Structures are given as C-alpha cells and as structure tokens.
C-alpha cells in the first residue's frame, strides 16, 4: 500500500466520521448511516491493502530462498 492510498483511506475515514457526527448532531439518521458506511469502506480497504502487503512479503521471501539470497 502506498502513501497515497494510506492518505485516501484516512481521508475517507475522517469524512465518514464527520458525516456520522453531523448526522448524530442533526438527527439525520441517513447521514449518520452514510458516515458509518464510509468508515467501514475505508477500514475494509485498509485490511485488503494489509493482506496484499503480507502476500507480497511472502512472495519476496520465496523468491529470495529460490535465488539463494
């Protein structure tokens, strides 16, 4: 996961938190739910990126063993 992806996910999470807070403050349940959904999406993207990074590390480790490094 690159720095740009990290920043995008963090921004999406913060946007979701702001929507949720605004929805709670104004009694707008739809806005509150939309904010929660944004946060969930950001968290899911982060988890997927973490798994992808672990897979890449595993592939690199296998390559190193096969090449004798």
QUISULTA-V677887 format. One record per residue. N is the residue number from 1. RES is the residue in one letter. PHI is phi in radians with two decimals (999 if undefined). PSI is psi in radians with two decimals (none if undefined). OMEGA is omega as a letter, one per 40 degrees, with the letter a starting at -180 (none if undefined). Layout:
[[N	RES	PHI	PSI	OMEGA] [N	RES	PHI	PSI	OMEGA]]
//
This chain:
[[1	X	999	2.28	a] [2	X	-1.52	2.98	i] [3	X	-1.09	-0.66	i] [4	X	-1.12	-0.71	i] [5	X	-1.14	-0.72	i] [6	X	-1.02	-0.79	a] [7	X	-1.13	-0.73	i] [8	X	-1.10	-0.76	i] [9	X	-1.13	-0.72	i] [10	X	-1.12	-0.74	i] [11	X	-1.10	-0.71	i] [12	X	-1.15	-0.69	i] [13	X	-1.11	-0.80	a] [14	X	-1.12	-0.68	i] [15	X	-1.07	-0.74	i] [16	X	-1.12	-0.71	i] [17	X	-1.12	-0.70	i] [18	X	-1.14	-0.75	i] [19	X	-1.09	-0.77	a] [20	X	-1.08	-0.77	i] [21	X	-1.13	-0.75	i] [22	X	-1.12	-0.71	i] [23	X	-1.13	-0.69	i] [24	X	-1.18	-0.70	a] [25	X	-1.20	-0.57	a] [26	X	-1.74	-0.06	a] [27	X	1.33	0.31	a] [28	X	-1.60	1.69	a] [29	X	-1.13	-0.58	i] [30	X	-1.13	-0.76	i] [31	X	-1.16	-0.70	i] [32	X	-1.08	-0.79	i] [33	X	-1.14	-0.67	i] [34	X	-1.10	-0.70	i] [35	X	-1.12	-0.71	i] [36	X	-1.13	-0.66	i] [37	X	-1.14	-0.73	i] [38	X	-1.05	-0.73	i] [39	X	-1.14	-0.73	i] [40	X	-1.11	-0.71	i] [41	X	-1.12	-0.75	i] [42	X	-1.10	-0.72	i] [43	X	-1.14	-0.71	i] [44	X	-1.13	-0.74	i] [45	X	-1.08	-0.69	i] [46	X	-1.13	-0.75	i] [47	X	-1.09	-0.75	i] [48	X	-1.08	-0.74	i] [49	X	-1.13	-0.66	i] [50	X	-1.12	-0.75	i] [51	X	-1.12	-0.75	i] [52	X	-1.06	-0.68	i] [53	X	-1.14	-0.73	i] [54	X	-1.10	-0.73	i] [55	X	-1.10	-0.75	i] [56	X	-1.07	-0.73	i] [57	X	-1.09	-0.71	i] [58	X	-1.12	-0.75	i] [59	X	-1.10	-0.75	i] [60	X	-1.10	-0.67	i] [61	X	-1.11	-0.74	i] [62	X	-1.14	-0.74	i] [63	X	-1.03	-0.77	i] [64	X	-1.08	-0.72	i] [65	X	-1.16	-0.71	a] [66	X	-1.22	-0.55	a] [67	X	-1.58	-0.09	i] [68	X	1.48	0.29	i] [69	X	-1.54	none	none]]
//
